[in-house]
Amino acid sequence: MNTPQNTHKQDHMKIGRYQSWMEDGKLKLYYHEFGNPNGIYCTMNAQEAKGLLEMLSNHSDDINQALYTDEKEKANYQRIGRA
């Protein structure tokens, strides 16, 4: 049964420092740093969210390369720290 309360899905997901969720077809992002009175709140409509998804998809190789480089640097730092 579709009631007004369940016509949209709210799946919250923490991505790094950001809380994200979909609400009424809109992507919501929120960030607040402890001790800082200012936070960031962003809403993207469906078209904007799709554009972000396409941009991220088009750059997945770049993102994977950055992750690989970051993991390699962390491993080198840990190895040097033990020496």
Residue pairs with C-beta under 8 A, 6 or more apart in sequence:
8 22
8 23
8 24
8 25
9 22
10 21
10 22
10 23
11 21
11 22
12 19
12 20
12 21
13 19
13 20
13 21
14 20
17 31
17 33
18 29
18 30
18 31
19 29
19 30
19 31
20 27
20 28
20 29
20 30
21 27
21 28
22 28
25 45
25 46
26 43
26 44
26 45
26 46
26 49
27 43
27 44
27 48
27 49
27 52
28 41
28 42
28 43
29 40
29 41
29 42
29 43
29 44
30 39
30 40
30 41
30 42
31 39
31 40
31 41
32 39
32 40
33 39
44 52
56 63
